[in-house]
Amino acid sequence: MNILMKSSNKNITTFEDHLVKRYGQIGTEKRTEFEAKAKAYVIGELLKEERLEANLTQEQLADKIGAKKSYISRVENGKTDVQLSTLYKLFEFGLGKRINIIIE
């Protein structure tokens, strides 16, 4: 049995459309706050993934960079802002990875 279905693109929305509807246009306070939290989450996930790949506990990584285990936990859970200097310490000194930053 062969059924052909017609698709109408009128009801398709993009991810950006959803973001605008929920958080507003780029540059608005609500949107900026959402994007900052989303990026903190991504950084935390990357840190956790790299730490596990290096077979380090949160405590071991914290000891390598002179921080507390609770700080590593907060970063991995996207619950704290990370200074650029600390980000470098975490990845480059703590995990032996290189960081490249792109500003668009």
Secondary structure, 3 states (H helix, E strand, C coil): CCCCCCCCHHHCCCHHHHHHHHHCCCCCHHHHHHHHHHHHHHHHHHHHHHHHHCCCCHHHHHHHHCCCHHHHHHHHCCCCCCCHHHHHHHHHHHCCCCCCCCCC
